Amino acid sequence: MVNQFNMTKKEESEKVINIIKEHKNSSNKDLIYAMDFINEDFEKTKESLIKLTYHLDSLENSYNLLLKEYQTRNGNTK
């Protein structure tokens, strides 16, 4: 989404929140602006969650590998 008014992310967020609160009285242009902003945020959040999920899986696998080795060395293979 292009920031047409050189607003900061905080200002953009505040504008979108206001559009959502006043959606019945907002122009179609404002509704589209808010929908674009929300869609962009949704996609970024989804991408971040997917990356974090892969990272968590990797951490779990690494931990389990090290735990298994530790248990083997200490004769504690539960």
N, C-alpha and C positions, 0 to 999 in steps of 0.2 A: 504494500500500500504506500502510496506517495504521500508524504507529509506536506501538504500544500501550503501550510501557514507557518512553517518552521517552528512547530510546537514541540515541546519536550514530550517524552513518553507519558510523564505524569499529567501534563496538560491534556494530551490526547485521551488518556484514561478518564480524566474528569469530564471531558466533553462527552465521551461515550456513556458514562454513568448518567449524566444529565439527560442525554437523549433517551436512554432506557427509562428513566423516571418519568419523563415527559413525552413518551412515545405517541400518545394520542394527539399531541399538539405539535409534533416535530414534522418537518418537511420530508418529502420522499428522499431528497438529497441527503438529509441528515440520517434517515433510516438506513440508507445504503452505506453511508460512511460508517455507521455503527456496526452494521452487519459485516462489512469488509474487515473492520478492526477486530471484531470478535472471531471471525473465521481465521484471520491471520494468527491471532493469539492461540486459538484452538489447535491449529496445525503445528505451531512451534511447541506447544505444550505436549502434544501427542508425540512429536519427534523426540523431545527430551525424555519422555517416559519410556519410550522404546529403547533409547540409548542407555538409560539408567537400568532398565530391566536386564539388558545384556551385561552391563557392568556388575550388577548384583549376582547374576548367574556365574560370571567369571570369578568373582570373589568367593562365592560358595564352593565352587569346584577347587579353587586354590586352597581354601581352608580345609576342605575334606581331604585333599591330597596330603597336606602337611599333618593333619590330625592322624591319618592312617599310618604315616611314617613314624610319628611320635609314639603311637600306641604299639606299633611293631617293635620299636626299639626298647620299650619298657615292658614288653610281655603282656600288654593289656589290650588284646584284640577283640573288643566287644563289637 
